[in-house]
């Protein structure tokens, strides 16, 4: 096993709960940070995971409402809409030298986190997984994969490698990428068209790629152009091929939030995309229209 780490997890929901449980099962010390009721449930009952890939198990974790001691890393796994309020649970002076590892949608959060914590300890991460919190302390992992990418242009490589080793030993595949911008925009380029159109039309991916193919193609091309201007990857043909290969029933997390009446990460995804387009002078008329229409229909 990798060296035993102490890891805090801010927001033990679908993603955070899965990672927390897997790390705890592998022998690492895990402290989940959440509200009073969730923290009480986790202390008393642990984290229960149902997973075809990793099995069904219960992991014992510590839980608190605020971080009270330094840790090796703090995984930030809340929704972007809850980020500002949630960070009060992780005081910078307490975290100290610990890594801040945000598994968040969008591309703007690293700068905000570097303004609050040590810039050379913020390590943006990407995860590819379908995992849902069905009740406090209960996580259903539905995808046959869980893949993580760690980055952080300012972070010492040894720190990233140690966390990647711990994650890899716990179950998910984990790799360290050299280019933080490329890692974030690779996810944004795939996520934004999927999230915006499935939510706009209330359709799973199969319905979008047939009934709204032209819009999907236009959004993919605009997003690729914006990504390229920002220093990220740009391959719209490959992106469309990936959409076509996904199951027709695939829904985006934004669409699920809309269906449940939860706040949407519209600004973190669509808003950030348009701000990047404006900064670099990249035309994005279809993106602007879809974001505008979603803004009108969002409570």
N, C-alpha and C positions, 0 to 999 in steps of 0.2 A: 504494500500500500504506500501511497505518497505520504510525505510528512503530514502528521495530523494538524489540520487547520482549525481555527475558530472562525466561523462564518456567520454573519448576521444576514437575515433575509427580511427586507422591508416589503411587506405585502405578500403573505403566504397564500396566494390564490392559486389559480390554475398552474401558471408557470413557476411562481415562487414556491408554492407548496410542493410541487414535484421535485424541484431541485433541492429544496431543504430536506425532504424525506430521503432522497437518494444519497445525499451527502451524509446525513445522519446514519443511515443504514451502513454506509461504508466506514464508519468509525470516526467521522469528524464531529467536532462540537458545533452545534447549530443553535443560534438564538433567533427566533422569529419575533419580528416587531409588528404589532397590530393593535387594534382597539381592545378595550378591557374584556369584552365578552369573548372575542376570538382568542385572545391570549389565554384566558382562563380555560377555554375548551382545549387548546393545544397542550397546556400544562397537564390537564387531567386525562386527556384521551389520546394525545399524540396526533400525528398526521397519518391518516389512512389513505392509501393509494390503491387504485384499481387500474391495472395496466396489463395489456396483452404482451408488451415487450419486457417489462420489468417484474411482472407478477403482482399479486395482491399482498400487501404487507402493511404493517403499522410501524412507524418510526417514532421513537421518543425524542422530543426536542425541548429545549428551553424556550420560554416565551415571556415577553415583557412589552410594555407600552412605549418604552424609550430605551435607547442604547445607553448602558451605564458603565461600560468598560471598553477598552480598545479591542479590536478584532483584526484578523488578517485581511478580511474582505467583507464588504457589505454589498450584497446583491440588491439592486433596486428593481423590484418587479411589480410596482403599482402601475395603474393606468396613468397616462400623461395628464389626464384631467385631474388626477388627485395628487400629482407630484408635489406642488408647492406646499400644500398642507401636510403631506406625509413626511417631508424632510425634517420637520420639527422633531420627529422621533430619532433623528440621527444628528446630534449636536457635533459640529466640526471639532471642537476641542476634545471631545471624548473619543471620536474616531481616530484622531491623530494620524498615524502613519498608514492606516488601513486603506486598502483599495476601495474605490467606489465604482461598482460595476453595474451600470444601468442596462437592463434588458427592456428598452423602451422603443416604441415606434417613433419614426421621424428622424430628423438630422440636427435639430437645434439644441437638444438637451445637453450635449457635452459642454457647450460653452456656459450654459446656466450653472451646471454642476461645478465647473472649474472656477466660477466666480465665488462659490460657497465653500468648496473644499480645496485641498492641495491640488493644483493643476496637474502635477506629475504623478498623481495617484488616481486620476479618473480614467477608467478603462472601459470604453463603450463596448457593448457586446450585442450579439445578434443570436436569436434562437429560432430554430425551425421546429415547431412542435404543435400538436393540437392537444391541449390539456385544459380541463375545466374544473373550477371549484364548484361542486354541486351542493355543498353545505360547509359550514365552518369546520376546517380540519379534514375535509373529505375531497379528494382529487381524483378525477377520472382522466386517465391518459389514453386518448383515442387513436393517435397516429402510430404507425409501426416504426417510428423514428423519433429521435430527439437529438438535434444537432446544434452545437454551440460554436460560435466564432468569437474570440476575444481579440481586442485591439487596444490601442492606446499609444499614440505616437510619442508621448512624453514619459511613459511608464517604463521603469526598468524591465528588460525582457525576462529576467529571472523571476520576477514577481508574477508576470503573466504565465510563464511556463509552469510555475508551481500550482497556480489555480487551474490551469488547463489539465494538468496531470491529475489533480484531485477530482475534477469533474469527469474526466475520462475513466478513471478507476471506478467511479460511482455508477457509471452507466451510459450517460450521453456521450456521443462523440464530441470531441473538443479539439480545436486547433487555434493557434495564434496567427493572426494575419498581420503583415507588415504595414499595411496602408489603412489607417482608420477611415479616411474619407471614402475609399473604395468599398470598404465593408458596409458602411452605413448606407451609401447610395445604391449598392447592389440590392439591399433589402427594400429600400424606398422605391426603387424602380419597379420592383415586382408588386409591392404591397399597394401603392397608391392607386393604380388603375383598378385593381381588384376591389379595394375597399370603397372607393368612390362610386363605382358603377353598381356593385351589388347592393349598396345602401341606397343609392338614388332610385333604383327601380324595384327594390325589394325582391330581387331574384337571386338564386344561387348562380354560381359561375356558368353552369351549362346554359341557363336562360340568357345570361348576358352575352356570351360568345356567339349565340345564334341570333337572338332578336336585336342585339345592339352591337353587332360586329364592327360596323364602321366607327362607332364611338370608341370602342375598345381599342381598335387599331390606332385611332388618332391620339388617344390618351397615352398609349404605350410609346408612340413616336415622340410626343411632346415631353414625356417624362424622361425618355432616353436622351433627348437633346439637352434638357436641364441638367441631368446627371453628368453628361459629358462636359458641360460648361463648368461644373463644380469640381471636376477632377475625378469623377466616378466612372463606372463602366457604362457603355451604351451599346446595346445589342437588341433592338426591337424585334428582330426576326426570331431570335432565341426566346425572348420573353413571350411572344405569342405562342410559340411552340410549347412552352412550359404550361401556359394556360390551357392549351388544347389537350395536354396530357393529364391534367388534373381531373378527378371525378366530377361529374356534372353537378352533384349535390353540394359541392364545396361552398361554404359561406365564409365571408370575412368576419373578423372580430368586430369591426365597426357595424356591420349589418346585424350581428347578434346583439350588440349594445342597443341599436335602434329598436329591434324587436322587443327588447326587455325594458325599454323606456329609460335606459341609462344614458348619461352624458356621452357625447361622441367625441372622438379624438380628431375632429374635423380640422381644427386649427393646426394640430401637430403634424397632420399629413397633408391635407389640401392647402392649408394656409402656408405652411413651410415651403411647399412646392412652388406656390405662386410668388412668395417672397424671393426665393432663389432665382426664379425666372426673371423677375423684375431687376434684381441686382445684376444679372448677366445679360440682360437685353434679349432674352429668348422668348419668342412668341408662344403663348399657351392659351389660345382662345377657348378650346374645348374644356380644358381643365378649369378655366375661370368660370365658364358657364355652369359646369356641373357643381362646382363648389358654391356658386351663387344660388343655384336651385336647392342644394342641400341646406344651405344657411336659412333659406326662407321656410323650409319645412321642418327645421329642427326647433323643438320647444326652447 
